[in-house]
Amino acid sequence: MKLFLAAVLLLLVGTGCGGYGSGMGTTPAPTPAISPAGGTYSTPLTVTIFDSMANAVIYVTIDGSTPTLSSPIYRGPFSLTQTGQVTVRAIASAGGYATSQVASASYTLQ
């Protein structure tokens, strides 16, 4: 019985058992992809963010700040309507994984 409990504990510690972005995992979640790529565009510009992990939660900012687990959750494509420089940044989080690297796209909107 002791051996069984030790094996279960080792399995849980080795694979992580935390919630979204809890840091329990050591492997980062895949970095989201932002579309379109950064560049100069006319307004309005529709921005879409993708992640290859089906259960990932994507957090996004549009003011150039680094997203955190307290940032707004991405819920689907959105439009940028203001002119000037805009930087969209996103991270992904999933149970058992560390938070992803930051994805970033800078737009000059006319």
N, C-alpha and C positions, 0 to 999 in steps of 0.2 A: 504494500500500500504506500509506504514512504517513497519507493522508487517511482510509482505512478504519479504521486503529487509533485515530486521533484521534476519529472518530465513535463507535466502540464505547466508548471511555473516557468521552466526554461523555455517552453514553446511560447508562452505569452510574453515573456520578456524579450525574446528574440525577434518576434514578429510585430510587436507593438499592439496595443489594444485600446488606444485612446480615441477620442472623438476627433472631429474635424480640426486639423491643424494643431492638434494638441502637442505636437513635438514628440510623441511617443515613438514614431517611426524614424529611422535614420535616412531612408531613401526619400528624396523630395518628390512631390507630385509633379507630373509633367507641366512644363511652362505653357500657359495659354498662348494662342496665336491671335493677333489682332488684325482685322481686315477692314479696309484696305491698308496697304503698307503706308508708312509716313510719306508725306509729300505735300504738294500744293493742289488744292481742290476748291471748287465752287461750293457755296452753301446752298441748300443743306447737304451735309455729308452723313450718310448712314454708316455706322460703325458696328461690326459684328465681332464677337469674341468667341473662339472655339477652344475646347480642351479635349484631348484624346481619352481622358478617363471619364467614363460615363457617370460616376457618382461624385465627381468633383464639384465643389462650390467655388465660383469665381467671384472675387471681390475686385471692384474697379474704382478708379478715381479719374476725373477729367481735368483736374487743376494742376497736374504735374507732380503731385505729392505721391509718396510711396504708399501703396495700399496696405492695409492691415486687415486682420480678422474683424475689425470694427467698421471697416469701410462699407459702402453700399454693395449689396449683392447684385451681380449682373443677372438680369432676367430676360434678356433678349436684345435684338438690335435696337440702337438708339440713334437719334439725329443730333448732329452738332450744327447749330444755326448761327452762332456768333462768328464774326470775322476776326482775323488775327491769328495769333499762335495758340494752339491748343495741344496739350500732351495727355494722351490716354495711357494709363498704366493699369496692369492687372496681375493678380496672383491667383493660384489655384490651391485649394485645400481639400484633403480627403482623409477619412479615417485611416489610421495606421501609417500615414505618410507625413513627412515634414512638409511645411509650406513650400510651394514652388519658387523658382526664381521669378523676378519681376519681368513681365513683358511690357514693352513700351513702344508707342508710335506717336510721333510728333507731326502735327498738321499745320500748314499755313492755309487758312481759309479766307477766301475772297468773296 
